[in-house]
Amino acid sequence: MKKILNFFIPLLILGILWYQYQDIIRARFPQFLNELNTILGIKSAPCERTIPYTLGIFDKKFNISQAYFLSALAEAEAIWEKPQGDYMGKELFAYMPEASPVGLWPKDSSRNTLKINLIYDYRQEATSKLASLGIVVKDNKASYDMLKTKFTILKNEYEKEKIIFNTKVETFNQKQLVYESEVNAWNKKGGAPQKEYDSLQTVRLELENEARQIQIMQKSLNEKTEEINALVVVLNRLVATLNLSVDKYNTINVSRGESFEEGVYSSDGLNREIDIYEFSNRAKLVRVLAHELGHALGLEHVKDPKAIMYELNQGNSEKLTKTDLEALKTKCGIK
């Protein structure tokens, strides 16, 4: 009897401690609990396992600090854990730095960890370029029409300047060939008389001046190319977002992918990641993070345009809508 009591009393104490402090334990040691469940073969109900997350790729071209990004992540996490300001009673996510203090199974801990990446590519480059030009983009038809008009004007200017540029370059090349031919001919003769020498010097100075003008024109064309390509990227995104029946816009001198996802959640059964590609401000960053965290919970898109889990990041609220909340409660079995 004494042996039985010695066995069950510690278990009882552990059970009481777990009941009182389970939220703290789940938040502090999510990797440990997930690995323990895996070893014991325990299958948790949806939302029962806290999802530990860590930072993966962090591109500094976004000009934000890791602290800024992590604080946005904390806001996105709170959207799901504290809908409408009320704590739901579940620690759904927990930030776990790579140097985790748990360290019980360091080689396997990444299996259950959600890696969140901040990746800078042409999508954010386009958004940043338009922002630097004072162009504010909204996901509506008026914004599309404004950008389309600007694109048309800029493309026409570019094509006219390109024709003038090409003509100037061709003339310059021909003039340079004649100049070099005359210089070589006089060099073979031992040098040019003063009159011819002075004439060649005048031509040389003219060529140097024309070369500088060509460089200025090339710089102007390059700047227009960058602006046009940024417009094309955003226009193609708006075409997809607004479901417009128009042809795809083409960039100049570069090839781009057709997709413009601000963020993507992916899972192959072993690893799961969130890739963030683009945001125009903090509110958009928090919403796209919250959206992808929703996918990490197993939620699908909903039809409410104002919802966090709507397929487009077009809302302004940083709170769950009734539709979001219903989807979360259904997934987590909350009444």
C-alpha positions in Angstrom: 0.0 0.0 0.0 2.8 2.3 0.9 4.6 1.7 -2.4 1.3 2.5 -4.3 1.0 5.8 -2.4 4.6 6.6 -3.0 3.9 6.1 -6.7 0.6 8.0 -7.0 1.2 10.9 -4.7 4.0 12.4 -6.9 1.7 11.9 -9.9 -1.1 13.6 -8.1 1.1 16.6 -7.3 2.3 16.8 -10.9 -1.3 16.7 -12.0 -2.3 19.6 -9.7 0.8 21.6 -10.8 -0.1 20.9 -14.5 -3.7 22.0 -14.0 -2.7 25.3 -12.3 0.3 26.2 -14.5 -0.4 24.5 -17.9 -0.7 27.8 -19.8 2.7 29.0 -18.5 4.3 25.6 -19.2 2.8 25.4 -22.7 4.2 28.9 -23.5 7.6 28.3 -22.0 8.3 24.8 -23.3 6.3 24.2 -26.4 9.1 22.2 -28.1 9.5 20.0 -25.1 5.8 19.2 -24.9 5.5 18.6 -28.6 8.5 16.2 -28.6 7.2 14.4 -25.5 3.8 13.9 -27.2 5.5 12.6 -30.3 7.6 10.1 -28.3 4.6 9.0 -26.3 2.4 8.7 -29.4 -0.1 11.2 -28.0 -2.2 12.9 -30.7 -3.3 16.3 -29.6 -6.6 17.8 -30.6 -6.5 20.9 -32.9 -5.1 24.0 -31.2 -4.0 21.9 -28.1 -0.3 21.9 -29.1 1.4 25.3 -28.9 3.1 26.1 -32.2 6.7 27.2 -31.5 8.1 29.6 -34.1 11.5 31.1 -34.8 13.1 33.5 -37.3 14.7 32.0 -40.4 15.8 34.2 -43.3 15.8 37.9 -42.3 16.7 40.2 -45.1 18.0 43.6 -43.9 17.0 45.3 -47.2 13.5 45.9 -45.6 15.3 48.4 -43.3 13.5 47.1 -40.2 15.1 45.5 -37.1 14.4 42.0 -35.9 12.9 43.6 -32.7 10.4 45.5 -34.9 9.5 42.3 -36.9 9.1 40.3 -33.7 6.8 42.9 -32.2 4.7 42.7 -35.3 4.6 38.9 -34.9 3.6 39.3 -31.3 0.7 41.5 -32.4 -0.3 39.0 -35.1 -0.2 36.2 -32.5 -2.4 38.1 -30.1 -5.0 38.5 -32.8 -5.7 34.8 -32.6 -5.0 34.3 -28.9 -6.9 37.3 -27.7 -9.8 37.8 -30.2 -11.7 41.0 -29.5 -9.4 41.7 -26.5 -10.4 38.6 -24.5 -7.9 35.8 -23.8 -9.2 32.7 -25.4 -7.5 30.5 -22.8 -5.1 28.9 -25.3 -1.4 29.6 -26.0 -1.5 29.0 -29.8 1.9 30.3 -30.6 5.2 30.9 -28.8 8.4 32.5 -30.0 11.4 30.2 -29.5 14.8 31.7 -30.4 17.2 29.4 -32.0 19.3 29.3 -28.8 16.4 27.6 -27.0 16.8 26.9 -23.3 14.9 23.6 -23.6 17.5 21.7 -25.6 16.3 18.2 -24.7 16.2 17.0 -28.3 18.2 19.8 -30.2 18.6 17.7 -33.4 14.8 17.1 -33.8 13.3 20.3 -32.3 13.1 22.0 -35.7 10.6 19.3 -36.8 7.7 21.0 -34.9 9.0 24.6 -35.2 7.4 27.0 -37.6 10.1 29.0 -39.3 9.2 32.5 -40.4 11.2 34.1 -43.2 11.4 37.7 -44.4 12.5 37.6 -48.0 13.3 40.7 -50.1 12.7 40.4 -53.8 11.1 42.2 -56.7 7.7 42.5 -54.9 9.0 44.6 -52.0 11.4 46.4 -54.4 8.4 47.5 -56.5 6.4 48.6 -53.4 9.4 50.6 -52.1 10.1 52.2 -55.5 6.5 53.5 -55.9 6.5 54.7 -52.2 9.7 56.6 -52.9 7.9 58.3 -55.8 5.0 59.3 -53.5 2.7 56.8 -55.1 0.2 55.2 -52.6 -1.3 52.0 -53.9 -4.7 50.7 -52.6 -6.4 47.5 -53.6 -9.2 49.1 -55.6 -10.1 50.0 -59.2 -9.4 53.7 -58.7 -5.8 52.9 -57.8 -5.5 50.5 -60.7 -6.8 53.2 -63.2 -4.4 55.8 -61.7 -1.4 53.4 -62.1 -2.5 52.4 -65.6 -2.6 56.0 -66.7 0.8 56.7 -65.2 2.2 53.5 -66.8 0.9 54.5 -70.3 2.4 58.0 -70.1 5.7 56.8 -68.8 5.9 54.0 -71.3 5.3 56.4 -74.2 8.0 58.8 -72.8 10.4 55.9 -72.5 9.8 54.7 -76.1 10.4 58.2 -77.5 13.5 58.7 -75.5 14.8 55.2 -76.4 14.5 56.1 -80.2 16.4 59.3 -79.7 19.0 57.5 -77.5 19.6 54.8 -80.1 20.0 57.3 -82.9 22.4 59.3 -80.8 24.5 56.2 -80.0 24.6 55.1 -83.6 25.8 58.6 -84.7 28.3 58.7 -82.0 29.7 55.3 -82.9 30.1 56.2 -86.6 31.8 59.5 -85.7 34.1 57.7 -83.3 35.1 55.2 -86.0 36.0 58.0 -88.4 38.0 59.8 -85.7 40.0 56.7 -84.7 40.6 55.8 -88.4 42.1 59.3 -89.0 44.2 59.2 -85.8 45.6 55.8 -86.8 46.4 57.0 -90.3 48.3 60.1 -89.1 50.1 58.0 -86.5 51.4 55.7 -89.2 52.8 58.7 -91.0 54.6 59.9 -87.9 52.1 62.5 -86.7 49.7 65.0 -88.1 50.4 68.6 -89.2 49.3 71.3 -86.7 46.1 72.2 -88.6 44.9 68.5 -88.8 46.0 67.9 -85.2 43.9 70.9 -84.0 40.9 69.6 -86.0 41.3 66.1 -84.5 41.5 67.6 -81.0 38.2 69.5 -81.6 36.5 66.2 -82.7 37.9 64.4 -79.6 36.4 67.0 -77.3 33.1 66.8 -79.2 33.1 63.0 -78.8 33.8 63.3 -75.0 30.9 65.8 -74.6 28.5 63.5 -76.6 29.6 60.5 -74.5 28.7 62.4 -71.3 25.3 63.3 -72.9 24.7 59.7 -73.8 25.5 58.6 -70.2 23.0 61.1 -68.9 20.3 59.8 -71.3 21.2 56.2 -70.3 20.7 57.1 -66.6 17.3 58.7 -67.4 16.2 55.6 -69.3 17.4 53.3 -66.5 15.4 55.3 -64.0 12.3 55.2 -66.2 12.8 51.4 -66.7 12.9 50.9 -62.9 9.7 52.9 -62.4 7.9 51.2 -65.3 8.9 47.7 -64.0 7.7 48.6 -60.5 4.4 49.8 -62.0 4.1 46.6 -64.0 4.6 44.4 -60.9 1.9 46.2 -58.9 -0.5 46.5 -61.9 -0.3 42.7 -62.5 -1.0 42.2 -58.8 -4.0 44.5 -58.9 -5.3 42.7 -62.1 -5.2 39.4 -60.1 -6.6 40.9 -56.9 -9.5 42.7 -58.6 -10.1 39.8 -61.1 -9.8 42.2 -64.1 -10.1 40.8 -67.6 -7.0 42.5 -69.1 -3.8 41.3 -70.6 -0.7 40.9 -68.4 1.6 43.9 -68.4 5.2 43.2 -69.4 8.4 44.5 -67.8 11.3 46.0 -69.7 14.6 44.0 -70.0 13.7 41.6 -67.1 11.6 38.5 -66.6 9.4 38.3 -63.6 7.2 35.5 -62.1 3.5 36.1 -62.4 2.7 35.7 -58.7 2.5 38.5 -56.2 1.8 36.9 -52.9 2.6 39.1 -49.9 3.1 36.0 -47.8 3.0 32.2 -48.2 2.5 29.4 -45.7 4.0 26.0 -46.7 4.2 22.6 -45.1 5.6 19.3 -46.4 4.8 17.2 -43.4 8.3 17.5 -41.9 8.9 21.3 -42.1 6.6 24.2 -42.1 7.5 27.8 -43.0 6.0 31.2 -43.5 7.6 33.4 -46.2 6.8 37.2 -46.1 7.6 39.0 -49.3 6.0 42.4 -49.2 4.2 45.0 -47.0 3.7 48.7 -47.4 3.3 49.6 -43.7 3.2 48.0 -40.2 -0.6 47.4 -40.3 -0.2 45.4 -43.6 2.7 43.5 -42.1 0.7 42.5 -39.0 -2.3 41.4 -41.1 -0.3 39.3 -43.5 1.5 37.6 -40.6 -1.8 37.0 -38.8 -3.2 35.6 -42.1 -0.3 33.1 -42.5 -0.4 32.2 -38.8 -4.1 31.3 -39.4 -3.0 28.9 -42.1 -0.5 27.4 -39.7 -3.4 26.7 -37.4 -5.1 24.8 -40.3 -7.6 27.5 -41.2 -8.7 28.0 -44.8 -9.8 31.2 -46.6 -13.2 32.6 -45.8 -15.5 34.7 -47.9 -15.8 37.7 -45.7 -13.8 40.6 -47.4 -13.0 42.2 -44.0 -11.8 39.0 -42.4 -8.1 38.2 -41.6 -8.5 34.9 -43.4 -10.0 36.5 -46.6 -7.8 35.5 -49.5 -6.7 39.2 -50.1 -5.0 41.4 -47.6 -7.3 44.4 -48.2 -8.9 45.0 -44.7 -7.8 47.6 -42.2 -8.9 46.0 -38.9 -6.4 44.1 -36.8 -9.1 42.1 -35.0 -10.9 38.9 -36.0 -14.2 39.3 -37.6 -17.2 37.1 -36.6 -16.3 34.8 -39.6 -12.7 34.5 -38.5 -13.8 33.7 -34.9 -16.3 31.1 -36.0 -13.6 29.4 -38.2 -11.2 29.4 -35.2 -13.7 28.0 -32.8 -14.8 25.3 -35.2 -11.1 24.3 -35.8 -10.2 24.3 -32.1 -13.5 22.8 -30.9 -14.4 25.8 -28.8 -18.0 26.4 -28.0 
